[in-house]
Amino acid sequence: MRSRSCWRWPPFFVTLTAGGWHPGDPVGPGSALHLTYQRATTVTWLGIVACQIGTAFAARTDRAPLRAIGVFSNRRLLVGIGFSLAFAAAIVYLPALHHLFGTAALDPGQLATVAPFPFLVWGADELRRALVRRRGATAPAAPVAPPAPAAPAEATGHHPLTVLLARHGWSARRLSHALGVGEHAAAEIVAHAHRVAAEHGRRGR
């Protein structure tokens, strides 16, 4: 699956500043802004999850638009995304998991900062595919090379080696014994070799 850049820092600092943070303010455990810091890190992690959901849809096709293959046609992908969202919701909203993962519950406004991420990732890739299709449609077709003429020996079905032997004086009987073919087939090879030699003689004049 191709990777996608996720916008980690904007939601992080947006959440911090919205909670009253200023550069240099302490955010460690016991400080007044520690909960705000946990929410900022939670939003950042959730933004990564949202980007990966957009990537999962974008990676389903290299050239065709997503509507051509169907947004809901891959049931396994939908099940996987549903499980990811359920697991993310548990990490964000179950207090028992906050201490383990260092997360904090988010309000609707904080969730809204990462909600567009899947559509931005998918939309960027959809635009890339549209440009690829457009370039492919306007590219000139490659010229088709004419087929190479077949060699005379191949056209008649005789192996070039047998024709060469016949041209060098092998008789039909000798070819028949050496190749294990009938005398009639050997005679045809010799006759063909004579025709090839005659043809070459005419070309060399």
N, C-alpha and C positions, 0 to 999 in steps of 0.2 A: 504494500500500500504506500502511495506517495505521501511524504510528510507535508505538513502545513504549519506555517508560523502562527502562533497564537499571541494575542495581544495581552501579555501578562501584566505589564506595568501600569497601563492606564486604569484598569479597574482597581488595582491595588491602591494607587495614590488617590483615586477618586473617593474610595471608601474611607481612607485615612483622613483626608482633608474634610470630608463631609462630617466626620466624627469629631472634628475640632483639633486635629493634629497639625502642628507646624514643624518645619525642619528643626531638628535638635531636641524635640520633646521625647522623653523616655516612653517606651512602649513595652518594657519588660514586665514580668510577673509582679503583681503588687502595685503597678502604676495605674493612674486613672485611665490611661488610654490602652491598657492591655486588651480589654474586650474589643475595642475598635480595631486593634492590630490583628486579633484572631479573626474578626470578620473580614478584614482586608485579605488575609491569606486564604480564607475560605473562598472568597469571591474569585481570587486568582486561580485556585485549584479548579473551581467550578467552570471558569472560563476555558481552561485547558480541556476539560471534559466536553464542553460545548463545541470547541473547535474540532475535536476528534469525531463528534457526531456528524458535523458538516463534511469532514474528510471521508467518512464512511460512505456517505451518499455520493460524493464527488468521484470517488475511486471506482465506482461501479462501471464506468464506461470511459473510454479514451477519446472517442470522437463524437458519438451520437449524443444528442441531448437526453437528459434524464427522463423527460416526458415520453420519449420514444420507447424506453424499456419499462416504464412504470415506476412510480415512486414507491408503491406498496407491493411490488411483485416479488421481492426477496423477503420471505417470511422469517428466515433465520436471522437476517440482519435486523429486522424489526424487533425480534425477540431479544437479541443481544443489546440493542439500544434501550429497550424497555428495562432490561436487567440493570444496565449501567445507570439509568436514571433513578431506579428504585434504590440501588446501592448508594448513589450520591445523596439522595434525599435522607437516607438513614444516617449517613455520616454528618449531614448538616443539621438534622433536626432531632436526633436521638441524643438526649443529654448524656447517656451512658457512654457514648462514643466520642464525646467532645474532648475528654481528657486524653483518650488514647490517640486521637488524630490531631489534636490541637485546633479543632474547628469551633465554630460558634454559629448559632441560628441566624439566618438572614431575614431581613424584611423584604417586602415586595419590591421596593425601590432598588435594593442591592441586587436582587435577582434580575431586575430589568437591565442592569448594566451588561450582563453576559447573554441575555436572551437573543440578541441579534447575531451572535458569533457564528452559529451553524449556517445561517443564511448568507453571511458575508463570505465564509469559506467556500460554500457550495456555489454561490453566485460568481465568485472570482474564477472558479474552475469552469463553470458553465460558459463564461465569456471567453476563456481560453479555447475551449472546444469549438465555439462558434468561429473564432478567428482561424483555427486550424482547418475547419471545413471550408471556410471561404477561400483560403489560400489553395487548398486542394482542388477546388472547383475551377479556379482561374489558372492553374498551372498548365502549360502546354503539354500535350501528349507526346511521349517519346516516340521518335521515328521507328518504324518496324523494319528490321533488316530483311532483305530478300532471302529466301531459303537457298542454302548452298546446293549446287548441282550434285547429284549422286554420281559416284564413280561407276564406270562401265561394268566392272566386275561385280559390284554390289547390286547394280540394277538387274543383272541377269541371275543373281542368286549364287554365283560361283565364288568360292573363297579366293581372295587375291593370291595366296600362296600357291594354290593349285594351278591358277592361270600362269603364274610366273614360272613354275616348273615346266608346264607345257610349252611355254615360249622358249625355254632353254633346251628343247629337244626331247623331253620325256614323251615316250609313246603312250598311246591309250592303254596298252597292256601293262606297261610299267606303272602307270598311275593307278590302274585297277588293283595291282598286287600291293603297291605301297600304301594306298589309302583305304583299301578294303571296300571299294565301290564296284558296281557292275561295269562291264566293258562298255555298255551303251552310254552310261553317265560319264565314263572317262573319255569316250570319243567326243561327247558334247563339249567337255572341257578343252580338249585339244582344238576342236573346231572354233570354239570361242577365242582361244588364245591366238589362233591364226587371224581371226577377224580383228582382234585388238591390235596385232602387229601390223596388219594392213592399214588400219585406221591411223596408227601413229606414223606409218610411212608416208601416207598422203599428207598428214599435217606437217611433216618435216620438209616437204618439198618447197 
